[in-house]
Amino acid sequence: MRRRAGEVVATRPPGSSDWLYPGWQLDDRGEVRPEVARVLEAAREAGMTPRDVDELLRRRVGLAGGQTFAGLLAAGNAEAVVAAIRRGS
């Protein structure tokens, strides 16, 4: 239901009938992080597919490459993720 409503991201590997739900969108209790709605809204506005969003969130941030966008989201920094989506990173 949440996938169809656009509240979470799920991707389907080629040739598979199973949906994969990336862990970056869930908190420690398995609930959807509140920041995910803002990120997915920005992604929809930018015309990104669920796979595009997942790839962005797995990408390393900055030149040093220590943190991922998913890590920023988990730390509550949705603004950095939304900014990256809007600039087409």
C-alpha positions in Angstrom: 0.0 0.0 0.0 2.7 2.5 0.9 4.7 1.8 -2.2 1.6 2.4 -4.4 0.8 5.5 -2.5 4.3 6.8 -3.1 5.1 6.9 0.6 8.1 4.6 0.3 10.5 3.6 -2.4 10.7 0.0 -3.7 12.7 -1.3 -6.6 12.3 -4.5 -8.5 15.5 -6.2 -9.8 15.3 -7.1 -13.5 13.6 -10.4 -14.0 12.3 -10.5 -10.4 8.7 -10.3 -9.1 9.9 -9.3 -5.6 10.0 -5.7 -4.4 13.1 -4.5 -2.5 12.6 -1.8 0.1 15.8 0.1 0.8 16.6 0.4 4.5 17.5 4.1 4.4 13.8 5.0 4.5 13.2 3.2 7.8 14.1 4.1 11.4 15.3 1.7 14.1 11.7 0.6 14.8 11.0 -0.2 11.1 8.8 2.9 10.7 9.1 5.2 7.7 11.3 8.2 8.6 9.3 11.5 8.6 11.9 13.1 6.3 11.3 10.5 3.6 8.1 12.2 2.5 10.0 15.5 1.7 12.7 13.6 -0.1 10.2 11.6 -2.2 8.1 14.7 -3.0 11.3 16.5 -4.3 12.2 13.4 -6.3 8.7 13.3 -7.9 9.0 17.0 -8.8 12.4 16.3 -10.4 11.0 13.3 -12.4 13.1 10.7 -10.6 12.2 7.1 -10.7 12.4 5.0 -7.5 15.6 3.4 -8.7 17.1 6.9 -9.3 16.2 7.9 -5.7 17.7 4.7 -4.3 20.9 5.2 -6.3 21.2 8.8 -5.1 20.7 7.8 -1.4 23.4 5.2 -1.7 25.9 7.7 -3.3 28.7 9.2 -1.2 28.6 12.8 -0.3 31.5 15.2 -1.1 35.1 14.6 -2.1 36.1 12.6 0.9 33.2 10.2 0.4 32.8 9.3 4.0 29.0 9.8 4.4 26.2 8.8 2.1 23.0 10.7 1.3 21.2 7.9 3.2 23.4 8.6 6.2 22.5 12.3 6.0 18.8 11.4 5.9 19.2 9.0 8.8 20.8 11.9 10.8 17.7 14.0 10.0 19.4 16.2 7.3 16.7 15.9 4.7 17.5 19.4 3.4 20.9 18.2 2.0 19.2 15.3 0.2 16.4 17.6 -1.2 19.1 20.1 -2.3 21.0 17.3 -4.1 17.8 16.2 -5.8 17.0 19.7 -6.9 20.4 20.3 -8.4 20.3 17.0 -10.2 23.2 15.4 -8.3 
